[in-house]
């Protein structure tokens, strides 16, 4: 298998895991008070936008030739860090508020 395919497969698996976490968080938003629910929904919406941007970058990477994919790999890794940070921040901020 190529390094590019391995990288893309790894990122796709991580996305699947994060989508599961996002869905769990979204399901728990309904248990929050009205005040916190609005803020949580806004954070989740921001995360979903970041997720769409990340997906577009990943698709761009997949369409690149084996030689050219390294050029955008660093940018994709930075975008992943932002996506991960966004979901972790939202989750940690609202997990305690639903208790």
N, C-alpha and C positions, 0 to 999 in steps of 0.2 A: 504494500500500500504506500502511497506517496505521503510525504510530510504534510502537504496541503490537505489531502483528504482526511488524514488523521486529525489535523487541527480542526477542520470544519466539523467532523463527526463529534469531536470532544466539545466544541462550542454548542452544537445543536443539543447534545445531551444536557449540558449545563442550562441551556434555555428551557428545555423541557422541565427540569427540576425547579427552575425559578418560576415558570408558569404555574406549576403546581402550588408553590408557596404563595404566589400572587393570588391564585384562586382561593386558597384557604383564608388569606387575609381579607379578601373581598367578601367572603361568606361571613366573616366575623364582624364586619363593619355594621351590619344590621343590629348587632347587640349593643352598640355604643349609644350614648345619649345623643340627642339631636345636635347639640353643639359640636361634639367630637366627630359625629358621623360626617358632617359637611366637610370638616377639615380632612378627615381620612379619605373621603371620596375624591377630594381635590388632589391629595398626594398620590392616590392610586391612578388618577387620570394622568398626572405628570409622569408616573412610572410607565404607563401604557404608551405615552408618546415617545419616551426614551426607548421603549421596547421596539416600537415601529421603526425608529431611526436605526437602531442596532440591527434589526432584521434586514433593512435595506443595505447596510454596509456588508453584512454577511453574504447577501445575495451577490453584491458586487464582487466580493472576494471569490465566490464560487465561480463567477463567470470569467475570471482572469486566468490567463495561461499559467502553467506551472512555474514559469520563470518570473512572471510579473506579480504573483500573489504576495510575495514578501513585502512589496511596496506598501500595501495597505494593511498588512497584518498588525503592525504597531498601532495604527489608528483604531483598529477593531478591538485590540486589547485595552486601549484607553477607554473606548466606549463601553466595553464590558464592565470595567471597574466602576464607571458612572452608573450603569444599570444596577449593578450589585449593591452599590452604596445607597441608591435611591430606595430600593426595596427594603434593605436592612433598616434604613432610617425610618421608613414608614411603619414597618413591623414593630420595631422597638418602641416607637413613639406611642403607638395605639394599643399594643398588647396589654399594657398595664391599665389602660383607661377603660377596658371592657370588663374589668373585675369589680 
